[in-house]
């Protein structure tokens, strides 16, 4: 669920044991929560290019979910690692991401990624 953009998915289970028949039954209760879309990437700092370049790079060089506009934290992290690697390859050896913050909007249905 989380890798499909459901950042607030919760999974609970109940266990029922029938000791007489040596049977264990698990019942899973899944609450998907809202599917979270990325509203925008807010890129600030000492930049060698426009913030739009970095936003597009992250979207195009991370997970499929990010490319589709869905929020998956691990996908954002992959995109940022790929961005740093690309900048290092271009000679910007001190490139780094200082911090990443996520601001959730509209009942957690949208997020602004602040880098």
Secondary structure, DSSP 8 states (H G I E B T S, - for coil): -GGGT-TT-EEEEEEEEETTTTEEEEEEEEE-----EEEEEE--SS-SS-HHHHHHHHHHTS-HHHHTTB--HHHHHHHHHHHHHHHHHTT-TT------EEEEETTTTEEEEE-
